[in-house]
Amino acid sequence: MRFIASTLAIAIACSGCATRRAAPEFLPVAGGPARPFSAAVRVNGFLLLSGQIGTDSTGRVVPGGIQAETRQTMENIRAVLQRSGSSFDRVVKCTVFLADMSEWAAMNEVYVTFFTEGRRPARSAAGANGLALNARVEIECIAVDSR
């Protein structure tokens, strides 16, 4: 019975999905060196952001370690969200990649300051061997589209 009720609830929730489907909109990376990916893709009510690292306007990773990189990474995410007409309040999921999992707590100290307490997105974190530009952290996000 639960299975039928769950299936029915999903079907009802998705009944409007087919009418909202539109072609994906690929939002280009702004400024800095050319990159082989979109900054974000808007599709079916969501904004999917590419992973961001802590680079400045010249494309170089900021100095200062994991907290400085996390702060710049989150500011880069904020910039993509704003250019897309969105904000951190609309982010529902983040994935964090760390070059060194022992820096998880230090990264979190900065990460949490970008979200309203009680409205923090779902999140996964994983250790990674070799992030782009030898970054310490990379974060990707999914937001509900504000359109």
C-alpha positions in Angstrom: 0.0 0.0 0.0 2.8 2.4 0.9 4.5 1.7 -2.4 1.3 2.5 -4.4 0.8 5.7 -2.4 4.4 6.8 -2.9 4.2 6.0 -6.6 1.0 8.0 -6.9 2.5 10.9 -5.1 5.5 10.9 -7.4 3.3 10.7 -10.5 1.1 13.6 -9.3 4.2 15.7 -8.4 5.7 15.1 -11.9 2.5 15.5 -13.8 3.4 19.1 -14.6 7.0 18.3 -15.5 6.3 17.5 -19.1 4.8 20.9 -19.7 7.7 22.7 -18.2 10.4 21.0 -20.1 12.5 23.3 -22.2 15.7 23.0 -24.0 18.7 23.4 -21.6 20.2 26.9 -21.5 24.0 26.8 -21.3 25.3 29.9 -19.3 28.9 30.8 -20.3 31.8 31.3 -17.9 32.3 35.0 -17.4 35.8 36.6 -17.4 39.1 34.9 -16.8 40.7 32.4 -19.1 38.5 30.4 -21.5 37.3 27.1 -19.9 35.9 24.0 -21.7 32.6 24.0 -19.8 29.6 26.2 -19.0 29.4 28.1 -15.7 25.9 26.7 -15.2 23.1 25.0 -17.1 19.5 25.9 -16.6 17.1 23.0 -17.2 13.7 21.8 -16.0 13.4 24.1 -13.0 17.0 23.7 -11.8 20.3 25.6 -12.2 23.2 23.2 -12.3 26.5 24.9 -11.5 29.9 23.6 -12.6 32.4 23.1 -9.8 34.1 26.2 -8.7 37.6 26.6 -7.2 39.1 29.5 -5.4 40.5 31.4 -8.3 40.7 35.2 -8.6 39.9 37.3 -11.6 43.2 36.3 -13.2 42.4 32.6 -13.0 45.0 31.9 -10.3 44.1 30.1 -7.0 44.2 32.6 -4.2 46.9 32.2 -1.6 46.2 31.6 2.1 45.2 28.0 2.4 41.9 26.1 2.7 39.9 28.9 4.3 41.0 31.6 1.9 40.3 29.2 -1.0 36.9 28.2 0.4 35.9 31.8 0.8 36.9 32.6 -2.8 35.2 29.5 -4.1 32.0 30.5 -2.4 32.3 34.0 -3.7 32.7 32.5 -7.2 29.6 30.4 -6.7 27.7 33.6 -5.5 28.8 35.3 -8.7 27.5 32.5 -10.9 24.2 32.4 -9.0 23.8 36.2 -9.3 24.5 36.2 -13.0 21.9 33.5 -13.3 19.3 35.4 -11.3 19.6 33.2 -8.3 21.2 33.2 -4.8 22.4 30.9 -2.0 18.9 30.8 -0.7 17.9 28.7 -3.7 20.7 26.2 -3.4 19.5 22.7 -2.5 22.5 20.5 -3.0 26.3 21.0 -2.9 29.2 18.6 -3.5 32.5 19.4 -1.9 35.8 17.9 -3.2 38.8 18.3 -0.9 42.5 17.7 -1.7 43.0 16.8 1.9 40.1 15.5 4.0 41.9 16.6 7.2 41.0 20.2 6.1 37.2 19.4 6.2 36.6 21.2 9.5 38.5 24.3 8.5 36.6 24.4 5.1 33.3 24.0 7.0 34.0 27.1 9.2 33.9 29.2 6.1 31.3 27.2 4.1 28.5 27.6 6.7 28.8 31.4 6.7 27.3 31.5 3.2 24.0 29.9 4.1 21.2 30.8 6.5 21.2 28.5 9.5 18.3 26.1 9.2 18.3 26.4 5.4 21.6 24.8 4.5 21.5 22.6 1.4 22.0 18.9 1.3 25.7 18.1 0.9 28.3 15.5 0.1 32.0 15.8 0.6 34.8 13.6 -0.8 38.5 13.5 -0.9 40.0 14.0 -4.3 43.5 13.4 -5.6 44.5 16.3 -7.9 42.0 19.1 -8.2 42.3 21.6 -11.1 45.2 24.1 -10.7 46.3 22.3 -7.5 43.3 23.8 -5.6 42.6 22.6 -2.1 38.8 22.7 -2.6 36.2 22.5 -5.4 32.4 22.9 -4.8 29.5 22.3 -7.2 25.9 23.2 -6.5 22.4 22.7 -7.7 19.8 25.4 -7.2 16.1 25.6 -7.8 15.7 28.0 -10.8 14.1 31.3 -9.9 12.4 31.7 -13.3 
